[in-house]
Amino acid sequence: MANPKKKITHSRKGNRYSKVKMRFRNRQGELIHCGHCNRLIRAHHVCPYCGYYDGKLVVKQEQKKEKPAA
Ligand SMILES: [Zn+2]
């Protein structure tokens, strides 16, 4: 049976997984252009400007509120 030559310590294992986790986190924070309004938005998130995700309207945006006349 093939056996690992040395035991991987808890700290080495944790260190490795922390890097994987960081990579995943960075991917989540990636910036892409919105397919609808072409503004920079976070990847895997609904566009906060037009409410589109994957080419579909997901969140209806409220109409621009007019400032009450002073
Ligand atoms: Zn958009």
N, CA, C, O and the ligand as a Tripos MOL2 file, in Angstrom:
@<TRIPOS>MOLECULE
protein
  281   279    71     0     0
PROTEIN
NO_CHARGES

@<TRIPOS>ATOM
      1 N           0.8470   -1.2090    0.0000 N.3       1 MET1
      2 CA          0.0000    0.0000    0.0000 C.3       1 MET1
      3 C           0.8720    1.2440    0.0000 C.2       1 MET1
      4 O           1.8690    1.3260    0.7170 O.2       1 MET1
      5 N           0.4870    2.1880   -0.7990 N.am      2 ALA2
      6 CA          1.2340    3.4400   -0.8280 C.3       2 ALA2
      7 C           0.9120    4.2640    0.4030 C.2       2 ALA2
      8 O          -0.2480    4.4540    0.7680 O.2       2 ALA2
      9 N           1.9460    4.7360    1.0140 N.am      3 ASN3
     10 CA          1.7490    5.5340    2.2200 C.3       3 ASN3
     11 C           2.4830    6.8610    2.0950 C.2       3 ASN3
     12 O           3.5530    6.9260    1.4890 O.2       3 ASN3
     13 N           1.9230    7.9030    2.6550 N.am      4 PRO4
     14 CA          2.6520    9.1760    2.6710 C.3       4 PRO4
     15 C           3.8870    9.0470    3.5480 C.2       4 PRO4
     16 O           3.8490    8.4200    4.6060 O.2       4 PRO4
     17 N           4.9910    9.6520    3.0910 N.am      5 LYS5
     18 CA          6.2550    9.5050    3.8030 C.3       5 LYS5
     19 C           6.2180   10.1530    5.1740 C.2       5 LYS5
     20 O           6.7440    9.6230    6.1530 O.2       5 LYS5
     21 N           5.5790   11.3200    5.2170 N.am      6 LYS6
     22 CA          5.5250   12.0330    6.4910 C.3       6 LYS6
     23 C           4.1090   12.4960    6.7630 C.2       6 LYS6
     24 O           3.3250   12.7440    5.8470 O.2       6 LYS6
     25 N           3.8100   12.6030    8.0100 N.am      7 LYS7
     26 CA          2.4880   13.0940    8.3940 C.3       7 LYS7
     27 C           2.4110   14.5910    8.1240 C.2       7 LYS7
     28 O           3.3460   15.3410    8.4080 O.2       7 LYS7
     29 N           1.2850   15.0040    7.5730 N.am      8 ILE8
     30 CA          1.0690   16.4420    7.3940 C.3       8 ILE8
     31 C           0.4480   16.9830    8.6720 C.2       8 ILE8
     32 O          -0.6280   16.5530    9.0870 O.2       8 ILE8
     33 N           1.1400   17.9290    9.2860 N.am      9 THR9
     34 CA          0.6910   18.4410   10.5810 C.3       9 THR9
     35 C          -0.5820   19.2720   10.4200 C.2       9 THR9
     36 O          -0.9450   19.6840    9.3180 O.2       9 THR9
     37 N          -1.2310   19.5000   11.5250 N.am     10 HIS10
     38 CA         -2.4550   20.2990   11.5240 C.3      10 HIS10
     39 C          -2.1790   21.6880   10.9600 C.2      10 HIS10
     40 O          -2.9810   22.2360   10.2030 O.2      10 HIS10
     41 N          -1.0200   22.2550   11.3440 N.am     11 SER11
     42 CA         -0.7290   23.6280   10.9200 C.3      11 SER11
     43 C          -0.4950   23.6910    9.4130 C.2      11 SER11
     44 O          -0.9170   24.6400    8.7510 O.2      11 SER11
     45 N           0.1930   22.6570    8.8680 N.am     12 ARG12
     46 CA          0.4400   22.6730    7.4230 C.3      12 ARG12
     47 C          -0.8700   22.5290    6.6670 C.2      12 ARG12
     48 O          -1.1080   23.2030    5.6640 O.2      12 ARG12
     49 N          -1.7050   21.6450    7.1610 N.am     13 LYS13
     50 CA         -2.9920   21.4370    6.5000 C.3      13 LYS13
     51 C          -3.8320   22.7140    6.5440 C.2      13 LYS13
     52 O          -4.4250   23.1260    5.5470 O.2      13 LYS13
     53 N          -3.8650   23.3360    7.7470 N.am     14 GLY14
     54 CA         -4.6510   24.5510    7.9070 C.3      14 GLY14
     55 C          -4.1370   25.6710    7.0280 C.2      14 GLY14
     56 O          -4.9020   26.4410    6.4460 O.2      14 GLY14
     57 N          -2.7920   25.7410    6.9460 N.am     15 ASN15
     58 CA         -2.1780   26.7710    6.1090 C.3      15 ASN15
     59 C          -2.5950   26.5880    4.6540 C.2      15 ASN15
     60 O          -2.9230   27.5580    3.9710 O.2      15 ASN15
     61 N          -2.5820   25.3440    4.1820 N.am     16 ARG16
     62 CA         -2.9430   25.0770    2.7920 C.3      16 ARG16
     63 C          -4.4020   25.4450    2.5360 C.2      16 ARG16
     64 O          -4.7220   26.0810    1.5320 O.2      16 ARG16
     65 N          -5.2760   25.0440    3.4430 N.am     17 TYR17
     66 CA         -6.6940   25.3210    3.2260 C.3      17 TYR17
     67 C          -6.9990   26.7970    3.3300 C.2      17 TYR17
     68 O          -7.9230   27.2880    2.6830 O.2      17 TYR17
     69 N          -6.2300   27.5150    4.1420 N.am     18 SER18
     70 CA         -6.4700   28.9470    4.2520 C.3      18 SER18
     71 C          -6.1900   29.6250    2.9160 C.2      18 SER18
     72 O          -6.8650   30.5850    2.5450 O.2      18 SER18
     73 N          -5.1770   29.1150    2.1880 N.am     19 LYS19
     74 CA         -4.8670   29.7090    0.8920 C.3      19 LYS19
     75 C          -5.9730   29.4180   -0.1100 C.2      19 LYS19
     76 O          -6.3240   30.2710   -0.9260 O.2      19 LYS19
     77 N          -6.5210   28.2110   -0.0440 N.am     20 VAL20
     78 CA         -7.6290   27.8650   -0.9350 C.3      20 VAL20
     79 C          -8.8130   28.7770   -0.6550 C.2      20 VAL20
     80 O          -9.4860   29.2570   -1.5670 O.2      20 VAL20
     81 N          -9.0480   29.0010    0.6290 N.am     21 LYS21
     82 CA        -10.1620   29.8430    1.0250 C.3      21 LYS21
     83 C          -9.9630   31.2760    0.5290 C.2      21 LYS21
     84 O         -10.9030   31.9230    0.0680 O.2      21 LYS21
     85 N          -8.7080   31.7650    0.6330 N.am     22 MET22
     86 CA         -8.4240   33.1170    0.1790 C.3      22 MET22
     87 C          -8.6750   33.2470   -1.3110 C.2      22 MET22
     88 O          -9.2190   34.2470   -1.7810 O.2      22 MET22
     89 N          -8.2650   32.2060   -2.0570 N.am     23 ARG23
     90 CA         -8.4590   32.2440   -3.5040 C.3      23 ARG23
     91 C          -9.9550   32.3290   -3.8200 C.2      23 ARG23
     92 O         -10.3800   33.0890   -4.6900 O.2      23 ARG23
     93 N         -10.7260   31.5440   -3.1030 N.am     24 PHE24
     94 CA        -12.1640   31.5380   -3.3050 C.3      24 PHE24
     95 C         -12.7400   32.9090   -2.9940 C.2      24 PHE24
     96 O         -13.5870   33.4230   -3.7240 O.2      24 PHE24
     97 N         -12.2660   33.4970   -1.8940 N.am     25 ARG25
     98 CA        -12.7720   34.8030   -1.4960 C.3      25 ARG25
     99 C         -12.4360   35.8610   -2.5440 C.2      25 ARG25
    100 O         -13.2590   36.7180   -2.8650 O.2      25 ARG25
    101 N         -11.2070   35.7860   -3.0730 N.am     26 ASN26
    102 CA        -10.8080   36.7680   -4.0620 C.3      26 ASN26
    103 C         -11.6760   36.6620   -5.3060 C.2      26 ASN26
    104 O         -12.0320   37.6620   -5.9290 O.2      26 ASN26
    105 N         -12.0070   35.4170   -5.6500 N.am     27 ARG27
    106 CA        -12.8510   35.2450   -6.8320 C.3      27 ARG27
    107 C         -14.2140   35.8730   -6.6130 C.2      27 ARG27
    108 O         -14.8090   36.4340   -7.5340 O.2      27 ARG27
    109 N         -14.7030   35.7750   -5.3860 N.am     28 GLN28
    110 CA        -16.0140   36.3460   -5.0980 C.3      28 GLN28
    111 C         -15.9740   37.8630   -5.2260 C.2      28 GLN28
    112 O         -16.9740   38.4800   -5.5930 O.2      28 GLN28
    113 N         -14.8170   38.4730   -4.9260 N.am     29 GLY29
    114 CA        -14.7280   39.9130   -4.9580 C.3      29 GLY29
    115 C         -14.3000   40.4600   -6.3030 C.2      29 GLY29
    116 O         -14.0730   41.6610   -6.4430 O.2      29 GLY29
    117 N         -14.1890   39.5900   -7.2920 N.am     30 GLU30
    118 CA        -13.7410   39.9930   -8.6140 C.3      30 GLU30
    119 C         -14.7050   41.0210   -9.2150 C.2      30 GLU30
    120 O         -15.9130   40.9660   -8.9850 O.2      30 GLU30
    121 N         -14.1520   41.9510   -9.9800 N.am     31 LEU31
    122 CA        -14.9970   42.9540  -10.6200 C.3      31 LEU31
    123 C         -15.1740   42.6080  -12.0930 C.2      31 LEU31
    124 O         -14.2110   42.3040  -12.7970 O.2      31 LEU31
    125 N         -16.4100   42.6590  -12.5380 N.am     32 ILE32
    126 CA        -16.7080   42.4150  -13.9500 C.3      32 ILE32
    127 C         -17.6080   43.5380  -14.4470 C.2      32 ILE32
    128 O         -18.1220   44.3410  -13.6680 O.2      32 ILE32
    129 N         -17.7840   43.5710  -15.7610 N.am     33 HIS33
    130 CA        -18.6960   44.5510  -16.3350 C.3      33 HIS33
    131 C         -20.0820   43.9550  -16.4070 C.2      33 HIS33
    132 O         -20.2660   42.8090  -16.8160 O.2      33 HIS33
    133 N         -21.0430   44.7440  -16.0070 N.am     34 CYS34
    134 CA        -22.4320   44.2920  -16.0650 C.3      34 CYS34
    135 C         -22.8290   44.0890  -17.5220 C.2      34 CYS34
    136 O         -22.5240   44.9200  -18.3780 O.2      34 CYS34
    137 N         -23.5080   42.9880  -17.7960 N.am     35 GLY35
    138 CA        -23.9180   42.6900  -19.1680 C.3      35 GLY35
    139 C         -25.0200   43.5930  -19.6730 C.2      35 GLY35
    140 O         -25.2780   43.6480  -20.8750 O.2      35 GLY35
    141 N         -25.6670   44.2960  -18.7770 N.am     36 HIS36
    142 CA        -26.8030   45.1280  -19.1610 C.3      36 HIS36
    143 C         -26.4350   46.5950  -19.2420 C.2      36 HIS36
    144 O         -26.6810   47.2470  -20.2570 O.2      36 HIS36
    145 N         -25.8410   47.1220  -18.1640 N.am     37 CYS37
    146 CA        -25.5310   48.5610  -18.1600 C.3      37 CYS37
    147 C         -24.0300   48.8090  -18.3090 C.2      37 CYS37
    148 O         -23.5990   49.9600  -18.3800 O.2      37 CYS37
    149 N         -23.2220   47.7290  -18.3570 N.am     38 ASN38
    150 CA        -21.7840   47.8030  -18.6380 C.3      38 ASN38
    151 C         -20.9840   48.5360  -17.5690 C.2      38 ASN38
    152 O         -19.8680   48.9850  -17.8320 O.2      38 ASN38
    153 N         -21.5360   48.6610  -16.3760 N.am     39 ARG39
    154 CA        -20.7850   49.2720  -15.2980 C.3      39 ARG39
    155 C         -20.0270   48.1970  -14.5260 C.2      39 ARG39
    156 O         -20.3720   47.0180  -14.5940 O.2      39 ARG39
    157 N         -18.9920   48.6060  -13.7920 N.am     40 LEU40
    158 CA        -18.2130   47.6430  -13.0090 C.3      40 LEU40
    159 C         -19.0290   47.1820  -11.8050 C.2      40 LEU40
    160 O         -19.4790   47.9970  -11.0010 O.2      40 LEU40
    161 N         -19.2130   45.8820  -11.6910 N.am     41 ILE41
    162 CA        -19.9320   45.3260  -10.5550 C.3      41 ILE41
    163 C         -19.1750   44.1230  -10.0320 C.2      41 ILE41
    164 O         -18.2490   43.6440  -10.6850 O.2      41 ILE41
    165 N         -19.5540   43.6250   -8.8590 N.am     42 ARG42
    166 CA        -18.9240   42.4360   -8.3030 C.3      42 ARG42
    167 C         -19.4520   41.2030   -9.0170 C.2      42 ARG42
    168 O         -20.6370   41.1050   -9.3340 O.2      42 ARG42
    169 N         -18.5410   40.2580   -9.2640 N.am     43 ALA43
    170 CA        -18.9350   39.0250   -9.9290 C.3      43 ALA43
    171 C         -19.8550   38.2030   -9.0350 C.2      43 ALA43
    172 O         -19.7370   38.2290   -7.8100 O.2      43 ALA43
    173 N         -20.7570   37.4870   -9.6520 N.am     44 HIS44
    174 CA        -21.7070   36.6070   -8.9600 C.3      44 HIS44
    175 C         -22.6400   37.3840   -8.0440 C.2      44 HIS44
    176 O         -23.1350   36.8580   -7.0470 O.2      44 HIS44
    177 N         -22.8740   38.6510   -8.4010 N.am     45 HIS45
    178 CA        -23.8080   39.4460   -7.6260 C.3      45 HIS45
    179 C         -24.7710   40.1470   -8.5830 C.2      45 HIS45
    180 O         -24.4350   40.4190   -9.7360 O.2      45 HIS45
    181 N         -25.9490   40.4280   -8.0930 N.am     46 VAL46
    182 CA        -26.9100   41.1880   -8.8850 C.3      46 VAL46
    183 C         -26.3870   42.6080   -9.0320 C.2      46 VAL46
    184 O         -25.8780   43.2020   -8.0810 O.2      46 VAL46
    185 N         -26.5210   43.1420  -10.2440 N.am     47 CYS47
    186 CA        -26.0450   44.4990  -10.4940 C.3      47 CYS47
    187 C         -26.8270   45.4750   -9.6170 C.2      47 CYS47
    188 O         -28.0570   45.4950   -9.6670 O.2      47 CYS47
    189 N         -26.1300   46.2870   -8.8110 N.am     48 PRO48
    190 CA        -26.8470   47.2210   -7.9410 C.3      48 PRO48
    191 C         -27.4270   48.4190   -8.6910 C.2      48 PRO48
    192 O         -28.2500   49.1520   -8.1430 O.2      48 PRO48
    193 N         -27.0010   48.6250   -9.9510 N.am     49 TYR49
    194 CA        -27.4540   49.7890  -10.6980 C.3      49 TYR49
    195 C         -28.7290   49.4960  -11.4790 C.2      49 TYR49
    196 O         -29.6690   50.2920  -11.4690 O.2      49 TYR49
    197 N         -28.7550   48.3310  -12.1650 N.am     50 CYS50
    198 CA        -29.9250   48.0410  -12.9980 C.3      50 CYS50
    199 C         -30.6930   46.8180  -12.5140 C.2      50 CYS50
    200 O         -31.7860   46.5450  -13.0100 O.2      50 CYS50
    201 N         -30.1400   46.0730  -11.5480 N.am     51 GLY51
    202 CA        -30.8750   44.9390  -10.9980 C.3      51 GLY51
    203 C         -30.8630   43.7110  -11.8790 C.2      51 GLY51
    204 O         -31.6840   42.8130  -11.6900 O.2      51 GLY51
    205 N         -29.9410   43.6470  -12.8510 N.am     52 TYR52
    206 CA        -29.8800   42.4930  -13.7410 C.3      52 TYR52
    207 C         -28.8570   41.4900  -13.2370 C.2      52 TYR52
    208 O         -27.8390   41.8570  -12.6490 O.2      52 TYR52
    209 N         -29.1420   40.2370  -13.4730 N.am     53 TYR53
    210 CA        -28.1690   39.1730  -13.2110 C.3      53 TYR53
    211 C         -28.3290   38.1240  -14.2880 C.2      53 TYR53
    212 O         -29.4320   37.6300  -14.5200 O.2      53 TYR53
    213 N         -27.2330   37.7780  -14.9490 N.am     54 ASP54
    214 CA        -27.2370   36.7540  -16.0020 C.3      54 ASP54
    215 C         -28.2210   37.1160  -17.1130 C.2      54 ASP54
    216 O         -28.8850   36.2450  -17.6760 O.2      54 ASP54
    217 N         -28.3080   38.4170  -17.4250 N.am     55 GLY55
    218 CA        -29.1560   38.8490  -18.5280 C.3      55 GLY55
    219 C         -30.6300   38.9180  -18.2040 C.2      55 GLY55
    220 O         -31.4580   39.1550  -19.0840 O.2      55 GLY55
    221 N         -30.9610   38.7100  -16.9390 N.am     56 LYS56
    222 CA        -32.3790   38.7450  -16.5620 C.3      56 LYS56
    223 C         -32.6030   39.7790  -15.4810 C.2      56 LYS56
    224 O         -31.7340   39.9990  -14.6370 O.2      56 LYS56
    225 N         -33.7570   40.4120  -15.5010 N.am     57 LEU57
    226 CA        -34.1050   41.3750  -14.4680 C.3      57 LEU57
    227 C         -34.4970   40.6220  -13.2110 C.2      57 LEU57
    228 O         -35.4960   39.9040  -13.1840 O.2      57 LEU57
    229 N         -33.6870   40.8000  -12.1610 N.am     58 VAL58
    230 CA        -33.9220   40.0560  -10.9230 C.3      58 VAL58
    231 C         -34.5460   40.9610   -9.8730 C.2      58 VAL58
    232 O         -35.5150   40.5940   -9.2080 O.2      58 VAL58
    233 N         -33.9690   42.1570   -9.7390 N.am     59 VAL59
    234 CA        -34.4620   43.0890   -8.7320 C.3      59 VAL59
    235 C         -34.9710   44.3350   -9.4480 C.2      59 VAL59
    236 O         -34.2470   44.9660  -10.2170 O.2      59 VAL59
    237 N         -36.2040   44.6680   -9.1880 N.am     60 LYS60
    238 CA        -36.7480   45.8730   -9.8080 C.3      60 LYS60
    239 C         -36.1880   47.0970   -9.1050 C.2      60 LYS60
    240 O         -36.2560   47.2170   -7.8820 O.2      60 LYS60
    241 N         -35.6380   47.9980   -9.8950 N.am     61 GLN61
    242 CA        -35.0730   49.2150   -9.3240 C.3      61 GLN61
    243 C         -36.1720   50.2570   -9.1520 C.2      61 GLN61
    244 O         -37.0630   50.4070   -9.9870 O.2      61 GLN61
    245 N         -36.0690   50.9670   -8.0360 N.am     62 GLU62
    246 CA        -37.0540   52.0190   -7.7850 C.3      62 GLU62
    247 C         -36.7750   53.1980   -8.7050 C.2      62 GLU62
    248 O         -35.6300   53.4770   -9.0630 O.2      62 GLU62
    249 N         -37.8340   53.8700   -9.0730 N.am     63 GLN63
    250 CA        -37.6890   55.0660   -9.8940 C.3      63 GLN63
    251 C         -36.9290   56.1290   -9.1130 C.2      63 GLN63
    252 O         -37.0070   56.2000   -7.8870 O.2      63 GLN63
    253 N         -36.1990   56.9460   -9.8470 N.am     64 LYS64
    254 CA        -35.4310   58.0040   -9.1780 C.3      64 LYS64
    255 C         -36.3650   58.9140   -8.4030 C.2      64 LYS64
    256 O         -37.3180   59.4790   -8.9400 O.2      64 LYS64
    257 N         -36.0610   59.0340   -7.1420 N.am     65 LYS65
    258 CA        -36.9340   59.8710   -6.3030 C.3      65 LYS65
    259 C         -36.5970   61.3480   -6.5570 C.2      65 LYS65
    260 O         -35.4410   61.7700   -6.5210 O.2      65 LYS65
    261 N         -37.6440   62.0890   -6.8090 N.am     66 GLU66
    262 CA        -37.4240   63.5110   -7.0340 C.3      66 GLU66
    263 C         -37.2620   64.2140   -5.6900 C.2      66 GLU66
    264 O         -37.9490   63.9390   -4.7070 O.2      66 GLU66
    265 N         -36.3070   65.1370   -5.7170 N.am     67 LYS67
    266 CA        -36.0760   65.8680   -4.4710 C.3      67 LYS67
    267 C         -37.2640   66.7670   -4.1790 C.2      67 LYS67
    268 O         -37.7270   67.4890   -5.0620 O.2      67 LYS67
    269 N         -37.7540   66.7340   -2.9680 N.am     68 PRO68
    270 CA        -38.8710   67.6150   -2.6250 C.3      68 PRO68
    271 C         -38.4370   69.0760   -2.7040 C.2      68 PRO68
    272 O         -37.3780   69.4640   -2.2110 O.2      68 PRO68
    273 N         -39.2900   69.8670   -3.3380 N.am     69 ALA69
    274 CA        -38.9580   71.2780   -3.5250 C.3      69 ALA69
    275 C         -38.8510   71.9840   -2.1930 C.2      69 ALA69
    276 O         -39.7260   71.8560   -1.3360 O.2      69 ALA69
    277 N         -37.7640   72.7360   -2.0220 N.am     70 ALA70
    278 CA        -37.5410   73.4130   -0.7580 C.3      70 ALA70
    279 C         -38.4610   74.6410   -0.6280 C.2      70 ALA70
    280 O         -38.4150   75.3430    0.3830 O.2      70 ALA70
    281 ZN        -26.1920   46.6780  -14.5980 Zn       71 ZN71
@<TRIPOS>BOND
     1     1     2 1
     2     2     3 1
     3     3     4 2
     4     3     5 am
     5     5     6 1
     6     6     7 1
     7     7     8 2
     8     7     9 am
     9     9    10 1
    10    10    11 1
    11    11    12 2
    12    11    13 am
    13    13    14 1
    14    14    15 1
    15    15    16 2
    16    15    17 am
    17    17    18 1
    18    18    19 1
    19    19    20 2
    20    19    21 am
    21    21    22 1
    22    22    23 1
    23    23    24 2
    24    23    25 am
    25    25    26 1
    26    26    27 1
    27    27    28 2
    28    27    29 am
    29    29    30 1
    30    30    31 1
    31    31    32 2
    32    31    33 am
    33    33    34 1
    34    34    35 1
    35    35    36 2
    36    35    37 am
    37    37    38 1
    38    38    39 1
    39    39    40 2
    40    39    41 am
    41    41    42 1
    42    42    43 1
    43    43    44 2
    44    43    45 am
    45    45    46 1
    46    46    47 1
    47    47    48 2
    48    47    49 am
    49    49    50 1
    50    50    51 1
    51    51    52 2
    52    51    53 am
    53    53    54 1
    54    54    55 1
    55    55    56 2
    56    55    57 am
    57    57    58 1
    58    58    59 1
    59    59    60 2
    60    59    61 am
    61    61    62 1
    62    62    63 1
    63    63    64 2
    64    63    65 am
    65    65    66 1
    66    66    67 1
    67    67    68 2
    68    67    69 am
    69    69    70 1
    70    70    71 1
    71    71    72 2
    72    71    73 am
    73    73    74 1
    74    74    75 1
    75    75    76 2
    76    75    77 am
    77    77    78 1
    78    78    79 1
    79    79    80 2
    80    79    81 am
    81    81    82 1
    82    82    83 1
    83    83    84 2
    84    83    85 am
    85    85    86 1
    86    86    87 1
    87    87    88 2
    88    87    89 am
    89    89    90 1
    90    90    91 1
    91    91    92 2
    92    91    93 am
    93    93    94 1
    94    94    95 1
    95    95    96 2
    96    95    97 am
    97    97    98 1
    98    98    99 1
    99    99   100 2
   100    99   101 am
   101   101   102 1
   102   102   103 1
   103   103   104 2
   104   103   105 am
   105   105   106 1
   106   106   107 1
   107   107   108 2
   108   107   109 am
   109   109   110 1
   110   110   111 1
   111   111   112 2
   112   111   113 am
   113   113   114 1
   114   114   115 1
   115   115   116 2
   116   115   117 am
   117   117   118 1
   118   118   119 1
   119   119   120 2
   120   119   121 am
   121   121   122 1
   122   122   123 1
   123   123   124 2
   124   123   125 am
   125   125   126 1
   126   126   127 1
   127   127   128 2
   128   127   129 am
   129   129   130 1
   130   130   131 1
   131   131   132 2
   132   131   133 am
   133   133   134 1
   134   134   135 1
   135   135   136 2
   136   135   137 am
   137   137   138 1
   138   138   139 1
   139   139   140 2
   140   139   141 am
   141   141   142 1
   142   142   143 1
   143   143   144 2
   144   143   145 am
   145   145   146 1
   146   146   147 1
   147   147   148 2
   148   147   149 am
   149   149   150 1
   150   150   151 1
   151   151   152 2
   152   151   153 am
   153   153   154 1
   154   154   155 1
   155   155   156 2
   156   155   157 am
   157   157   158 1
   158   158   159 1
   159   159   160 2
   160   159   161 am
   161   161   162 1
   162   162   163 1
   163   163   164 2
   164   163   165 am
   165   165   166 1
   166   166   167 1
   167   167   168 2
   168   167   169 am
   169   169   170 1
   170   170   171 1
   171   171   172 2
   172   171   173 am
   173   173   174 1
   174   174   175 1
   175   175   176 2
   176   175   177 am
   177   177   178 1
   178   178   179 1
   179   179   180 2
   180   179   181 am
   181   181   182 1
   182   182   183 1
   183   183   184 2
   184   183   185 am
   185   185   186 1
   186   186   187 1
   187   187   188 2
   188   187   189 am
   189   189   190 1
   190   190   191 1
   191   191   192 2
   192   191   193 am
   193   193   194 1
   194   194   195 1
   195   195   196 2
   196   195   197 am
   197   197   198 1
   198   198   199 1
   199   199   200 2
   200   199   201 am
   201   201   202 1
   202   202   203 1
   203   203   204 2
   204   203   205 am
   205   205   206 1
   206   206   207 1
   207   207   208 2
   208   207   209 am
   209   209   210 1
   210   210   211 1
   211   211   212 2
   212   211   213 am
   213   213   214 1
   214   214   215 1
   215   215   216 2
   216   215   217 am
   217   217   218 1
   218   218   219 1
   219   219   220 2
   220   219   221 am
   221   221   222 1
   222   222   223 1
   223   223   224 2
   224   223   225 am
   225   225   226 1
   226   226   227 1
   227   227   228 2
   228   227   229 am
   229   229   230 1
   230   230   231 1
   231   231   232 2
   232   231   233 am
   233   233   234 1
   234   234   235 1
   235   235   236 2
   236   235   237 am
   237   237   238 1
   238   238   239 1
   239   239   240 2
   240   239   241 am
   241   241   242 1
   242   242   243 1
   243   243   244 2
   244   243   245 am
   245   245   246 1
   246   246   247 1
   247   247   248 2
   248   247   249 am
   249   249   250 1
   250   250   251 1
   251   251   252 2
   252   251   253 am
   253   253   254 1
   254   254   255 1
   255   255   256 2
   256   255   257 am
   257   257   258 1
   258   258   259 1
   259   259   260 2
   260   259   261 am
   261   261   262 1
   262   262   263 1
   263   263   264 2
   264   263   265 am
   265   265   266 1
   266   266   267 1
   267   267   268 2
   268   267   269 am
   269   269   270 1
   270   270   271 1
   271   271   272 2
   272   271   273 am
   273   273   274 1
   274   274   275 1
   275   275   276 2
   276   275   277 am
   277   277   278 1
   278   278   279 1
   279   279   280 2
@<TRIPOS>SUBSTRUCTURE
     1 MET1         2 RESIDUE 1 A MET
     2 ALA2         6 RESIDUE 1 A ALA
     3 ASN3        10 RESIDUE 1 A ASN
     4 PRO4        14 RESIDUE 1 A PRO
     5 LYS5        18 RESIDUE 1 A LYS
     6 LYS6        22 RESIDUE 1 A LYS
     7 LYS7        26 RESIDUE 1 A LYS
     8 ILE8        30 RESIDUE 1 A ILE
     9 THR9        34 RESIDUE 1 A THR
    10 HIS10       38 RESIDUE 1 A HIS
    11 SER11       42 RESIDUE 1 A SER
    12 ARG12       46 RESIDUE 1 A ARG
    13 LYS13       50 RESIDUE 1 A LYS
    14 GLY14       54 RESIDUE 1 A GLY
    15 ASN15       58 RESIDUE 1 A ASN
    16 ARG16       62 RESIDUE 1 A ARG
    17 TYR17       66 RESIDUE 1 A TYR
    18 SER18       70 RESIDUE 1 A SER
    19 LYS19       74 RESIDUE 1 A LYS
    20 VAL20       78 RESIDUE 1 A VAL
    21 LYS21       82 RESIDUE 1 A LYS
    22 MET22       86 RESIDUE 1 A MET
    23 ARG23       90 RESIDUE 1 A ARG
    24 PHE24       94 RESIDUE 1 A PHE
    25 ARG25       98 RESIDUE 1 A ARG
    26 ASN26      102 RESIDUE 1 A ASN
    27 ARG27      106 RESIDUE 1 A ARG
    28 GLN28      110 RESIDUE 1 A GLN
    29 GLY29      114 RESIDUE 1 A GLY
    30 GLU30      118 RESIDUE 1 A GLU
    31 LEU31      122 RESIDUE 1 A LEU
    32 ILE32      126 RESIDUE 1 A ILE
    33 HIS33      130 RESIDUE 1 A HIS
    34 CYS34      134 RESIDUE 1 A CYS
    35 GLY35      138 RESIDUE 1 A GLY
    36 HIS36      142 RESIDUE 1 A HIS
    37 CYS37      146 RESIDUE 1 A CYS
    38 ASN38      150 RESIDUE 1 A ASN
    39 ARG39      154 RESIDUE 1 A ARG
    40 LEU40      158 RESIDUE 1 A LEU
    41 ILE41      162 RESIDUE 1 A ILE
    42 ARG42      166 RESIDUE 1 A ARG
    43 ALA43      170 RESIDUE 1 A ALA
    44 HIS44      174 RESIDUE 1 A HIS
    45 HIS45      178 RESIDUE 1 A HIS
    46 VAL46      182 RESIDUE 1 A VAL
    47 CYS47      186 RESIDUE 1 A CYS
    48 PRO48      190 RESIDUE 1 A PRO
    49 TYR49      194 RESIDUE 1 A TYR
    50 CYS50      198 RESIDUE 1 A CYS
    51 GLY51      202 RESIDUE 1 A GLY
    52 TYR52      206 RESIDUE 1 A TYR
    53 TYR53      210 RESIDUE 1 A TYR
    54 ASP54      214 RESIDUE 1 A ASP
    55 GLY55      218 RESIDUE 1 A GLY
    56 LYS56      222 RESIDUE 1 A LYS
    57 LEU57      226 RESIDUE 1 A LEU
    58 VAL58      230 RESIDUE 1 A VAL
    59 VAL59      234 RESIDUE 1 A VAL
    60 LYS60      238 RESIDUE 1 A LYS
    61 GLN61      242 RESIDUE 1 A GLN
    62 GLU62      246 RESIDUE 1 A GLU
    63 GLN63      250 RESIDUE 1 A GLN
    64 LYS64      254 RESIDUE 1 A LYS
    65 LYS65      258 RESIDUE 1 A LYS
    66 GLU66      262 RESIDUE 1 A GLU
    67 LYS67      266 RESIDUE 1 A LYS
    68 PRO68      270 RESIDUE 1 A PRO
    69 ALA69      274 RESIDUE 1 A ALA
    70 ALA70      278 RESIDUE 1 A ALA
    71 ZN71       281 GROUP 0 **** ****
